[in-house]
Structure formats: structure tokens, C-alpha cells
């Protein structure tokens, strides 16, 4: 039994999924994998099912009907993980923009007890990009600057999607109150964790542009990010993200 599970949402990742699964399971530390597939028409889920016989009790699959959004996929995964005995719960993309080798570095920091949430950051010293278009870099940097201006969160890479949470963080956050489904989801989760008093830390990663598949970025996701940040800060004045435990 591993103390760690890596949640990977997928949609049309046929060119990446088997390579990603095999790479994660080749690491020197044992990780479990939960793939949440949104009805990929290219057969991504079929590949996962085939590999489950090779990696029993390590590789898990949740299938959903249609593209329901990144945020809802992770919320589904968080709830799945909390029903089991995982202490460390990771988010990671399937397209190798996040290096699976960095899972070990994220684990080392969070397991040391020095942070409750550890973020693989492109914007701290040592972090950066490989083959990412310059306009996307500028958009990403502006997004993080804008988020900090509005929320005062103090995180350099606010939209980062390579993250590990200690179990107690996800047990404390009322996941049903997380409203956003695109990149604003990543901002809202970090904001909620900080508001509830958890310690967030960033470590440098190199973010690499995908080789296989197609980016999921679109105008609706960008719009949600811009408008959502204001809503996140505004709503925080009137409500808490803390889960209420029945007496």
C-alpha cells in the first residue's frame, strides 16, 4: 500500500497515457495512480483498463461521460482518495508538461512536514519553460501577477497544476464549495488552503510544452480565470471554505 496517489485527468491522451503510467510506476518510490477520464473518444480509458491487469491495486480508473471540466475531475479524485488511506494526494497533467521525476521532489518536501501544500512552480528560482510559446508565458505570468494583486495570496505560480496536498488539507476544505472548473480551480484551491491556515510552499520545476495531443486551453477558461479571481476574493469576505463537521 502506498501513502501517495497521483490524480491525472484525461481527455484524448492516447499518445501519452501508457508512457505516463509506466514512467510513474518505474520511479524508485511507489505511487498509486488514479486516472479520471472524461469519455475520451480516442480510447484513452481502454488503454488504462488494459494496463490495470499488469498493475493491480496500483492503477485505478474513474470514467465520466463527456468533458466535465478539470476542476470537477480533481474534486472527484480528491473525494475518491479521501475514502482511502492516502496521506499525500497529487495533481499532475498527462502530457509530460510536468516531469514525473519531480513527483519525488514534491513528496520529499511535503513528507518532511515543512509544508501542507507543495506547488511545482515555474516562477521561483530554478523554474522555467521548455518549448512554450512566448505569448503563453506572458499570459501565464500576467495571470499570476493579477491573482496576487487581487487576492494577496503571495504565491508566484498561482495557476500551477502540479501540486501535492497533505490529507488534512483536503479533509478540512469543503470541496463542495469549490466553484471553478478551469484554471481558476487551481487558484481557488490554493486560496482556500491558505485562508484555512495551511502552509504553502513552492519548489522549482521546468514546464515542457506537450509533444502529443492538443492543449485544452480555450477562451472560456481564460475568461473564468479573469472574472473568477474577483469572485474568489469577494466571496471569501462572506463565507468560509472550511468543512462543517456535524455534531
C-alpha positions as CSV (number, residue, x, y, z in Angstrom):
1,X,0.0,0.0,0.0
2,X,1.4,3.4,-1.0
3,X,0.8,6.5,1.1
4,X,0.5,8.6,-2.1
5,X,-1.9,8.7,-5.0
6,X,-1.4,10.8,-8.2
7,X,-4.6,12.0,-9.8
8,X,-4.4,12.6,-13.6
9,X,-7.4,13.8,-15.5
10,X,-7.5,12.8,-19.2
11,X,-9.3,13.6,-22.4
12,X,-7.8,12.3,-25.6
13,X,-4.4,11.4,-24.2
14,X,-3.9,8.2,-26.2
15,X,-0.4,9.2,-27.2
16,X,0.7,9.9,-23.6
17,X,-1.3,7.7,-21.2
18,X,0.7,4.4,-21.4
19,X,4.1,6.1,-21.3
20,X,2.9,8.2,-18.3
21,X,1.7,5.2,-16.4
22,X,4.8,3.2,-17.0
23,X,7.0,6.1,-16.1
24,X,5.3,6.8,-12.8
25,X,5.4,3.1,-11.8
26,X,9.1,3.0,-12.7
27,X,10.0,5.6,-10.0
28,X,12.0,4.5,-7.0
29,X,9.2,5.4,-4.7
30,X,5.8,3.6,-5.0
31,X,2.9,5.8,-6.1
32,X,-0.6,4.8,-7.0
33,X,-2.3,6.3,-10.0
34,X,-5.9,7.4,-10.4
35,X,-6.9,8.3,-13.9
36,X,-10.1,10.2,-14.4
37,X,-11.2,10.0,-18.0
38,X,-13.9,12.3,-19.4
39,X,-15.2,9.9,-22.1
40,X,-12.2,10.2,-24.4
41,X,-13.3,9.2,-27.9
42,X,-9.7,8.2,-28.8
43,X,-9.7,5.2,-26.4
44,X,-7.6,6.6,-23.6
45,X,-9.7,4.7,-21.0
46,X,-9.3,1.4,-22.9
47,X,-5.5,1.6,-22.6
48,X,-5.9,2.2,-18.8
49,X,-8.2,-0.8,-18.5
50,X,-5.7,-3.0,-20.3
51,X,-2.8,-1.9,-18.0
52,X,-4.9,-2.5,-14.9
53,X,-4.2,-6.2,-15.2
54,X,-0.5,-5.5,-15.2
55,X,-0.6,-3.1,-12.3
56,X,-3.4,-4.5,-10.0
57,X,-4.0,-2.5,-6.8
58,X,-1.9,0.4,-8.1
59,X,-3.7,1.7,-11.2
60,X,-7.3,2.9,-10.8
61,X,-9.8,4.4,-13.3
62,X,-12.9,6.6,-13.0
63,X,-14.8,7.1,-16.2
64,X,-17.1,10.1,-16.7
65,X,-19.5,10.9,-19.6
66,X,-18.3,13.9,-21.5
67,X,-16.0,16.8,-20.8
68,X,-17.0,18.0,-17.3
69,X,-14.0,20.2,-16.6
70,X,-10.6,19.9,-14.9
71,X,-11.9,21.2,-11.5
72,X,-14.7,18.7,-11.2
73,X,-12.3,15.9,-12.2
74,X,-9.9,16.8,-9.4
75,X,-12.8,17.2,-6.9
76,X,-14.0,13.7,-7.9
77,X,-10.4,12.4,-7.4
78,X,-10.0,14.1,-4.0
79,X,-13.1,12.6,-2.7
80,X,-12.1,9.2,-4.0
81,X,-8.7,9.5,-2.3
82,X,-10.1,10.6,1.0
83,X,-12.2,7.5,1.2
84,X,-9.0,5.5,1.2
85,X,-5.9,5.8,3.4
86,X,-3.7,8.1,1.3
87,X,-1.7,10.7,3.2
88,X,-0.4,12.6,0.2
89,X,-2.6,13.4,-2.8
90,X,-1.0,14.8,-6.0
91,X,-2.3,16.6,-9.1
92,X,-0.4,16.1,-12.4
93,X,-1.0,16.5,-16.1
94,X,-0.8,13.6,-18.5
95,X,1.0,15.3,-21.3
96,X,4.5,15.3,-19.7
97,X,4.5,19.1,-19.3
98,X,5.1,18.0,-15.7
99,X,8.0,15.7,-15.3
100,X,7.0,12.5,-13.3
101,X,10.6,12.5,-11.8
102,X,9.6,15.7,-9.9
103,X,7.0,13.7,-8.0
104,X,9.9,12.5,-5.8
105,X,10.9,16.1,-5.1
106,X,7.4,17.2,-4.2
107,X,7.0,14.2,-2.0
108,X,10.2,14.9,-0.1
109,X,9.1,18.4,0.8
110,X,5.6,17.5,1.9
111,X,6.6,14.4,3.8
112,X,9.2,16.3,5.7
113,X,6.4,18.3,7.4
114,X,7.7,21.6,6.2
115,X,4.6,22.4,4.2
116,X,1.0,21.2,3.8
117,X,0.7,22.1,0.1
118,X,3.7,21.9,-2.2
119,X,3.5,23.5,-5.6
120,X,5.7,22.7,-8.6
121,X,6.4,26.3,-9.6
122,X,7.6,27.8,-12.9
123,X,8.3,31.2,-11.4
124,X,10.6,30.6,-8.4
125,X,14.4,30.5,-8.9
126,X,15.4,27.4,-10.9
127,X,12.0,27.1,-12.5
128,X,11.2,27.8,-16.2
129,X,9.8,26.6,-19.5
130,X,10.9,24.4,-22.5
131,X,9.3,25.0,-25.9
132,X,6.4,27.0,-24.5
133,X,5.2,29.8,-26.8
134,X,6.2,33.3,-25.7
135,X,2.6,34.5,-25.7
136,X,1.6,31.7,-23.4
137,X,4.4,32.5,-21.0
138,X,3.4,36.2,-20.9
139,X,-0.3,35.2,-20.3
140,X,0.6,32.9,-17.5
141,X,2.9,35.4,-15.8
142,X,0.3,38.1,-16.1
143,X,-2.3,35.8,-14.7
144,X,-0.2,35.1,-11.6
145,X,0.6,38.8,-11.1
146,X,-3.2,39.6,-11.5
147,X,-4.2,36.9,-9.0
148,X,-1.7,38.2,-6.4
149,X,-2.9,41.8,-6.9
150,X,-6.5,40.8,-6.2
151,X,-6.1,38.1,-3.6
152,X,-2.8,38.9,-1.8
153,X,-2.1,35.1,-1.8
154,X,1.7,35.5,-2.2
155,X,2.2,32.5,-4.5
156,X,4.3,33.1,-7.6
157,X,2.7,30.4,-9.7
158,X,-0.9,30.6,-8.8
159,X,-2.3,28.6,-11.7
160,X,0.2,25.7,-11.3
161,X,-1.4,22.3,-11.7
162,X,1.5,20.2,-10.4
163,X,0.6,20.1,-6.7
164,X,0.6,17.8,-3.7
165,X,-1.8,18.2,-0.7
166,X,-1.5,16.6,2.7
167,X,-4.6,14.6,3.5
168,X,-5.6,17.0,6.3
169,X,-5.8,19.9,3.8
170,X,-8.4,18.2,1.7
171,X,-10.3,16.9,4.8
172,X,-10.6,20.5,6.0
173,X,-11.6,22.2,2.8
174,X,-15.3,22.0,1.9
175,X,-14.7,20.6,-1.6
176,X,-18.4,21.2,-2.4
177,X,-17.7,25.0,-2.1
178,X,-15.0,25.0,-4.8
179,X,-16.9,26.6,-7.7
180,X,-14.5,26.8,-10.6
181,X,-13.7,24.2,-13.2
182,X,-10.8,25.6,-15.3
183,X,-7.6,27.2,-14.3
184,X,-9.4,29.3,-11.7
185,X,-9.9,26.0,-9.9
186,X,-6.2,25.8,-9.2
187,X,-6.2,29.4,-7.9
188,X,-9.3,28.7,-5.7
189,X,-7.8,25.6,-4.1
190,X,-4.6,27.4,-3.2
191,X,-6.6,30.4,-1.9
192,X,-8.8,28.1,0.2
193,X,-5.8,26.2,1.7
194,X,-4.1,29.5,2.7
195,X,-7.3,31.0,4.1
196,X,-7.7,28.0,6.4
197,X,-4.2,28.4,7.8
198,X,-2.2,25.8,5.9
199,X,1.4,26.4,4.9
200,X,2.0,26.5,1.1
201,X,5.5,26.1,-0.4
202,X,6.8,26.3,-4.0
203,X,9.7,24.3,-5.5
204,X,11.1,24.9,-9.0
205,X,10.1,22.8,-11.9
206,X,10.7,23.0,-15.7
207,X,7.4,23.1,-17.6
208,X,7.7,21.4,-21.0
209,X,5.2,22.0,-23.9
210,X,3.3,18.9,-24.8
211,X,4.5,16.8,-27.8
212,X,1.5,14.5,-28.1
213,X,-2.2,15.6,-28.1
214,X,-3.8,19.0,-28.1
215,X,-3.9,21.7,-25.4
216,X,-7.2,22.1,-23.5
217,X,-6.8,25.9,-23.1
218,X,-9.7,27.9,-24.6
219,X,-11.3,31.4,-24.3
220,X,-13.9,30.2,-21.7
221,X,-11.1,29.0,-19.4
222,X,-9.3,32.3,-19.7
223,X,-12.5,34.3,-19.0
224,X,-13.2,32.2,-16.0
225,X,-9.8,32.9,-14.7
226,X,-10.0,36.6,-15.0
227,X,-13.5,37.0,-13.6
228,X,-13.2,34.1,-11.1
229,X,-10.4,35.7,-9.2
230,X,-12.5,38.7,-8.2
231,X,-15.3,36.4,-7.2
232,X,-13.0,34.2,-5.1
233,X,-11.8,37.2,-3.1
234,X,-15.2,38.8,-2.8
235,X,-16.9,35.6,-1.6
236,X,-14.2,35.0,1.0
237,X,-15.4,38.0,2.9
238,X,-18.8,36.4,3.5
239,X,-18.2,32.7,3.8
240,X,-15.5,30.1,4.8
241,X,-14.1,27.3,2.8
242,X,-14.0,25.2,5.9
243,X,-15.9,21.9,6.0
244,X,-18.5,21.9,8.8
245,X,-18.5,18.7,10.8
246,X,-21.9,17.7,12.1
247,X,-22.0,17.4,15.9
